[in-house]
Amino acid sequence: MALLVRYDAAHRDEESKIGCGVDYFNVRMNWGTGGATKGFWVVRTDGSETDFSFLWAVKGTPKPEHQNLPMHAVRW
């Protein structure tokens, strides 16, 4: 939970990862253009879900601008 609090504080311009409250955490495979990686997910008390980067939470700094772009906006 402390990492999510830190993440939200560093990413104030984004939607809160904590949202309405955290029910539990889990680890899932994230599938992307670079293959599969394990990722941390938050399941909220209202049933909504989101992933988060513990590395960006530990750093306590916003992600670089190019990592905030939606995937459909990125040209390969």
C-alpha positions, 0 to 999 in steps of 0.5 A: 500500500505504501508504494501505491501511496507513493506512486499516486503522489508522484503521478498526480496528473494521472488517475489514482491507482488506489482509487476507491480503495484496494481489495487485494494485489496480484501478479499477472503476465502482461503481454505487449509488443516486447513479449511477456513480463510479470506485472503487479495489479491492484484489484479495487473494492469496486472490482476495477483493476489496474496495473502499476510499476513498482519501479516508478513508485520506488523512484517517486518520479513521474514516468517520462512523457513518451511512456505516458502515450497511449499505445495507439499513438505510438508509431513503430 
